Amino acid sequence: MVDVDTALRANAYNDRRRKSGGDKKDSKNTPKKIEDFDPAAHAVKEVADAYSMWLVIIYGAIVALAVRYLLMPEMDEPGAILYLLPLLLCATIIPIHKIIIPSKYSELYTNGNWFRAVFLFIFTWLAFSFIVSNPPLADIAPPTLAGGIDIEETEGIEETSWKNGVYTINLNQDTVDVVMGMAVRDNVDADSVNINAAIFYRGEMIEELANGTAISHVEEIEMFDSINNWTRGNRVSPHSSDVGLAWDLGTLDPGEYTIVITMTEDGSPWVNTTELEYKITIAQTKVL
């Protein structure tokens, strides 16, 4: 038997428990309030972002042009200052925004805006620098050889190899007749490249091979064009724009020969120079 008082107490407890559980359930199902959209504030933020973008693009272009036309002509060769100076100017991004852009816009910028502005400045500077430092607006790349040196296939050569600027010739006889070839390459005009080349043996020059513009060596060009059996195939001159040159070095004894090559051109804004040194090592592999 349950008295009336106990039953009323139990009923009241159950009511409180259901009410408490229902509140929790209702609180879980209550949707979160979405922040109200303010078109006016959004429009102001869009204008601020547009101001920042164009300011950074113009600033990056000005820096690239200043480096190319003011700083580089005062230098004789590339230096670290050409990229260190623009990178250091990244520190001026924030002050320039606060000086040029009205405060009602600049006050809206956050750390995320500054991060994006710095990266946009760097990429803008790189893009404009690439445009104004390469043909047709400039030429800062020095001339080079298209594929090192090579020799004509001839009797007596057992094996050849080309690695790290050393051309190794293994013979099956006492001496060998060597015809050496190379090809001048430039990103603007290989014909006008001034080339000076000589061959040395034991520190003494035994023959001057070239002294003048590449195109002026008519006999050497004709000899190169007449040879179609280079040991390394067409690797010595793979492109039609390369200026091929060849020399008959005569009969060479086993030993180490050094080829010293200097190439210069009037680039823009400075003179481009390349100095190369190759070695020809001749060895007798069979005892006769």
C-alpha positions as CSV (number, residue, x, y, z in Angstrom):
1,M,0.0,0.0,0.0
2,V,1.2,3.5,-0.9
3,D,-0.2,6.4,0.9
4,V,-1.4,9.6,-0.8
5,D,1.6,11.7,0.4
6,T,4.2,9.3,-1.0
7,A,2.4,9.2,-4.4
8,L,2.2,13.0,-4.7
9,R,5.9,13.3,-3.9
10,A,6.8,10.7,-6.5
11,N,4.6,12.3,-9.2
12,A,6.2,15.7,-8.5
13,Y,9.7,14.2,-8.8
14,N,8.9,12.7,-12.1
15,D,7.5,15.9,-13.4
16,R,10.7,17.8,-12.5
17,R,12.8,15.1,-14.1
18,R,10.9,15.2,-17.4
19,K,11.0,18.9,-17.4
20,S,14.7,18.9,-16.8
21,G,15.3,16.3,-19.6
22,G,13.1,18.2,-22.0
23,D,15.0,21.4,-21.5
24,K,18.2,19.7,-22.4
25,K,16.7,18.1,-25.5
26,D,15.2,21.4,-26.6
27,S,18.5,23.2,-26.1
28,K,20.2,20.7,-28.4
29,N,17.6,21.2,-31.1
30,T,17.7,25.0,-30.9
31,P,19.4,26.3,-34.0
32,K,22.4,28.6,-33.7
33,K,21.8,32.2,-34.6
34,I,23.4,33.3,-37.9
35,E,25.2,36.6,-37.8
36,D,23.4,39.2,-39.8
37,F,24.9,40.2,-43.2
38,D,25.8,43.8,-43.5
39,P,26.0,44.8,-47.2
40,A,27.5,48.2,-46.5
41,A,30.3,46.8,-44.3
42,H,31.0,44.0,-46.9
43,A,31.2,46.6,-49.7
44,V,33.7,48.7,-47.7
45,K,35.9,45.6,-47.1
46,E,35.8,44.8,-50.8
47,V,37.0,48.3,-51.7
48,A,39.8,48.0,-49.1
49,D,41.0,44.7,-50.6
50,A,40.9,46.2,-54.1
51,Y,43.0,49.2,-52.9
52,S,45.5,46.9,-51.3
53,M,45.8,44.6,-54.4
54,W,46.5,47.4,-56.8
55,L,48.8,49.2,-54.5
56,V,51.0,46.1,-54.1
57,I,51.0,45.4,-57.8
58,I,52.1,48.9,-58.7
59,Y,54.7,48.9,-55.9
60,G,56.2,45.6,-57.1
61,A,56.3,46.8,-60.7
62,I,58.0,50.1,-59.6
63,V,60.6,48.1,-57.6
64,A,61.4,45.8,-60.6
65,L,61.7,48.7,-63.0
66,A,64.0,50.6,-60.5
67,V,66.3,47.7,-60.0
68,R,66.5,47.1,-63.8
69,Y,67.0,50.6,-65.0
70,L,68.6,52.4,-62.1
71,L,70.6,49.8,-60.1
72,M,71.7,47.2,-62.7
73,P,73.3,49.7,-65.1
74,E,75.6,50.8,-62.2
75,M,76.8,47.2,-61.7
76,D,79.4,45.2,-63.7
77,E,77.9,41.8,-63.0
78,P,75.0,40.2,-61.1
79,G,75.1,40.5,-57.3
80,A,73.1,39.6,-54.2
81,I,71.8,43.1,-53.8
82,L,69.5,42.5,-56.9
83,Y,67.3,40.1,-54.8
84,L,68.1,41.2,-51.3
85,L,66.9,44.7,-51.8
86,P,63.4,43.8,-53.0
87,L,63.0,41.2,-50.2
88,L,64.0,43.8,-47.6
89,L,61.4,46.2,-49.1
90,C,58.7,43.7,-47.9
91,A,59.0,45.4,-44.5
92,T,57.6,48.6,-46.1
93,I,54.3,47.0,-47.2
94,I,52.4,47.9,-44.0
95,P,53.7,51.5,-43.7
96,I,52.9,52.2,-47.3
97,H,49.3,51.0,-46.9
98,K,48.8,53.2,-43.8
99,I,50.3,56.2,-45.6
100,I,48.6,56.0,-49.0
101,I,45.3,54.2,-48.3
102,P,42.7,56.2,-46.2
103,S,42.4,55.1,-42.6
104,K,38.8,54.0,-42.9
105,Y,40.1,51.2,-45.2
106,S,43.5,50.5,-43.8
107,E,42.1,50.0,-40.3
108,L,40.1,47.0,-41.7
109,Y,43.3,45.0,-42.6
110,T,44.2,42.0,-40.6
111,N,47.3,39.8,-40.4
112,G,45.9,37.7,-43.2
113,N,45.8,40.8,-45.4
114,W,49.4,41.6,-44.7
115,F,50.5,38.0,-45.4
116,R,48.7,38.0,-48.8
117,A,50.1,41.5,-49.6
118,V,53.7,40.4,-49.0
119,F,53.4,37.4,-51.2
120,L,51.6,39.4,-54.0
121,F,54.5,41.9,-53.8
122,I,57.2,39.2,-54.2
123,F,55.4,37.5,-57.1
124,T,54.7,40.8,-58.9
125,W,58.4,41.9,-58.5
126,L,59.6,38.5,-59.8
127,A,57.2,38.6,-62.8
128,F,58.2,42.1,-63.9
129,S,61.9,41.4,-63.3
130,F,61.7,38.4,-65.6
131,I,60.1,40.5,-68.3
132,V,62.5,43.5,-68.2
133,S,65.6,41.4,-67.7
134,N,65.3,39.1,-70.7
135,P,65.1,39.6,-74.5
136,P,63.9,41.7,-76.2
137,L,64.2,44.3,-73.4
138,A,67.6,43.1,-72.0
139,D,70.2,40.4,-72.2
140,I,71.9,39.4,-69.0
141,A,72.7,35.8,-69.9
142,P,76.3,35.1,-70.9
143,P,77.1,33.1,-74.0
144,T,78.1,29.5,-73.6
145,L,78.9,26.3,-75.5
146,A,75.9,24.3,-76.6
147,G,77.3,20.9,-75.6
148,G,80.9,21.2,-74.6
149,I,83.5,19.8,-77.0
150,D,83.7,16.7,-79.2
151,I,86.1,15.1,-81.6
152,E,85.6,13.5,-85.0
153,E,85.6,9.7,-85.2
154,T,88.9,8.5,-86.6
155,E,91.2,5.5,-86.8
156,G,93.1,4.5,-83.7
157,I,90.5,5.6,-81.2
158,E,89.5,2.6,-79.0
159,E,87.1,4.4,-76.7
160,T,86.0,8.0,-75.7
161,S,84.2,9.5,-72.7
162,W,83.0,12.9,-71.8
163,K,82.4,13.8,-68.1
164,N,82.7,16.9,-66.0
165,G,84.6,18.8,-68.7
166,V,87.1,16.1,-69.3
167,Y,87.2,14.4,-72.7
168,T,89.1,11.1,-72.4
169,I,90.4,9.3,-75.5
170,N,91.8,5.8,-75.3
171,L,94.0,4.7,-78.2
172,N,95.1,1.5,-79.6
173,Q,98.1,3.1,-81.3
174,D,100.9,5.6,-80.4
175,T,99.3,8.9,-81.7
176,V,96.0,10.1,-83.0
177,D,94.9,12.8,-85.4
178,V,92.3,15.0,-83.6
179,V,89.7,17.2,-85.1
180,M,87.9,19.0,-82.3
181,G,84.5,20.8,-82.5
182,M,82.3,23.0,-80.4
183,A,79.3,25.2,-80.9
184,V,78.7,28.8,-79.6
185,R,75.2,29.4,-78.2
186,D,73.6,32.7,-77.1
187,N,70.0,33.7,-76.3
188,V,70.1,36.7,-78.6
189,D,72.8,36.5,-81.3
190,A,75.5,33.8,-81.3
191,D,77.1,35.2,-84.4
192,S,78.3,38.3,-82.7
193,V,79.8,36.6,-79.7
194,N,83.5,37.3,-79.4
195,I,85.4,34.0,-78.7
196,N,89.0,33.5,-77.8
197,A,90.2,29.9,-77.5
198,A,93.6,28.2,-77.2
199,I,95.0,24.8,-76.5
200,F,97.8,24.3,-73.9
201,Y,100.1,21.3,-73.1
202,R,102.0,21.2,-69.9
203,G,101.2,24.9,-69.2
204,E,102.4,26.2,-72.6
205,M,100.2,27.3,-75.4
206,I,100.7,25.2,-78.5
207,E,98.1,26.9,-80.7
208,E,95.6,29.7,-80.7
209,L,92.3,28.4,-82.0
210,A,90.0,31.4,-82.2
211,N,90.2,35.2,-81.7
212,G,87.2,37.2,-83.0
213,T,83.5,37.0,-83.4
214,A,82.1,33.5,-84.0
215,I,80.8,34.3,-87.4
216,S,84.1,35.6,-88.6
217,H,85.7,32.1,-88.3
218,V,84.6,31.1,-91.8
219,E,87.0,28.2,-92.3
220,E,86.2,26.7,-88.9
221,I,82.5,26.9,-89.6
222,E,82.9,25.2,-92.9
223,M,85.0,22.5,-91.4
224,F,82.4,21.9,-88.7
225,D,79.6,21.7,-91.2
226,S,81.5,19.2,-93.3
227,I,81.8,16.7,-90.5
228,N,78.9,14.4,-89.8
229,N,80.6,11.7,-87.7
230,W,81.2,13.4,-84.3
231,T,81.8,10.9,-81.6
232,R,78.9,12.2,-79.5
233,G,76.6,12.6,-82.4
234,N,74.7,15.9,-82.6
235,R,75.1,16.7,-78.9
236,V,77.8,19.2,-79.6
237,S,75.4,21.4,-81.7
238,P,71.8,20.3,-81.3
239,H,70.2,23.6,-82.5
240,S,70.4,25.3,-85.9
241,S,71.0,28.7,-84.2
242,D,74.3,27.4,-82.7
243,V,77.5,28.4,-84.5
244,G,79.6,25.3,-84.9
245,L,83.4,25.6,-85.1
246,A,86.0,22.9,-85.7
247,W,89.8,22.8,-85.7
248,D,92.3,20.2,-86.9
249,L,94.6,19.9,-83.9
250,G,97.0,17.7,-85.8
251,T,98.7,14.6,-84.5
252,L,98.6,14.5,-80.7
253,D,100.7,12.2,-78.4
254,P,99.3,10.7,-75.2
255,G,99.0,13.3,-72.4
256,E,96.7,15.9,-71.0
257,Y,95.8,18.9,-73.1
258,T,93.9,22.0,-71.8
259,I,91.4,24.0,-73.9
260,V,90.8,27.5,-72.5
261,I,87.9,29.4,-73.9
262,T,86.7,33.0,-73.2
263,M,83.5,34.3,-74.7
264,T,82.1,37.9,-74.3
265,E,79.2,39.9,-75.7
266,D,77.8,43.4,-75.3
267,G,74.7,42.5,-73.3
268,S,72.3,44.9,-71.7
269,P,72.9,46.4,-69.2
270,W,76.4,44.9,-68.8
271,V,79.0,42.9,-70.7
272,N,78.4,39.2,-70.4
273,T,81.4,37.0,-70.1
274,T,82.0,33.2,-69.9
275,E,85.3,31.5,-69.1
276,L,85.5,27.8,-69.7
277,E,88.3,25.2,-69.3
278,Y,88.2,21.7,-70.7
279,K,90.7,18.9,-70.7
280,I,91.5,16.4,-73.4
281,T,93.2,13.3,-71.9
282,I,94.8,10.9,-74.4
283,A,95.9,7.5,-73.1
284,Q,97.3,4.4,-74.8
285,T,95.3,1.4,-73.7
286,K,97.2,-1.3,-75.6
287,V,101.0,-1.8,-75.5
288,L,102.3,-2.1,-79.0
